Amino acid sequence: MKLKAKMYNRTFEFHSVAEVLAKANEVKAGDTWQGIAAESQSERVAARLVLSRMTLEDIYENPVIPYEKDEVTRVIYDDLNQYVYNEFKGYTLGELREYILAHTGDEVLRLGRGMTSEAIAGVAKLMSNLDLVAASAKIRQPARCNTTIGLPGRISYRNQPNHTTDDVNGIMASMKEGFTYGSGDAVIGINPVEDNPENTAYLLKTVHEFMEEWKIPTQACVLAHVTTQMKAQELGAPIDVFFQSIAGTQATNDAFGITKDLLENAREACRQGGNSLGPNFMYFETGQGSEVSLEGDEGIDEMTLEARTYGFGRHFQPFMVNNVSGFIGPETIYDGREVVRADIEDLFMGKVHGLPMGIAPCYTNHMRCDQNDQENGTMLCAMAGSFYFMGVPGGDDIMLNYQDTTYHDDASIREILGLRPTPEFEKWMEDMGLMEDGRLTEIAGDPSIFEK
């Protein structure tokens, strides 16, 4: 394995696969903060040249964190399809990039089963924005909880009616408005202010009563810690899907208070005692930079760690994976250019892992980012086949204090690209008079339709 390349009469020599992966990455604030980023464009190009010549076997034999040290590494390697790996292990990453761009989505999904997460990240580092969009768009592996997301010709939305005090009247008002715009067929997802079983159970019961009253075909989730949700289930809360943030290193997952065993127990609790059909019962949130923010990065670049997060997450066959790279902030994602690139990298990497990927093309107000950057990211990810986006009242989450896609954005993306909600949800909207022939009607946006 050759770890050096010559650029403009200068030889760049690298000392490990991890260093090559870091220096081949697009500019990211988190990598610069760690001191592992390329120091010049020439060094970045040299690292990519070295990376393109590495084989799948080279990456496999050199995990960025050793198997014996890290649970995430163990999950990735233990779950790898060895038959597919052996078929492709002699391919270079440059050749794998060409294979992915030239083959069908199903063929890419098969290849992904034999690639370690570091290898998937490595291929993504060799791709342009257009490459990432073109490759992502053809990869689809739908998932089902109560309804199915990821079907061709469909795009779904999480109805996100957060409130600064968990006031149920405010939550319900926002949720109703979202439904009238067609937002909520992916999930009703509430981020609670109070992370305790009683509050979680109360919110879930209230939302489920509304869903049952109006016969709304979807699923609901309160995004408390997974252990809080499990305790709420013991209190009788109706559980459709369990939520949890996950990461690409054991150190960060330790900080999140999770392990593989805990998540397996949660999935089984939902399978045996939950309210949904399944077979997909987990909802994960991820984002480039979380490991850096929690000092659990192990000196590895944030994009590679994000890919490892997907390798860990696919073990649990989730219903949804929700990427929020733009939420983490300027110390890891500094500006609009970085967040848009991260969005489409993450969508590609997640889909090659076989995950039902959604993107929150979001940003925080202390980043060098604005609404145009956010909308550019939304349109690119929509073209790349994101399974779902968020639906936030006014685009401003007043509880989490960040900017995301609005109910109006959701409707606009469907109209621009000719996409529709999940089949069951579209039928419900038609029955409610909110949609006709795939387009919103004049009463869309009027939550008074829910008043009796």
Summary of the structure (lengths in Angstrom):
residues: 452
radius of gyration: 21.4
end to end distance: 70.5
largest distance: 76.7
contacts: 1713
relative contact order: 0.14
helix: 50%
strand: 13%
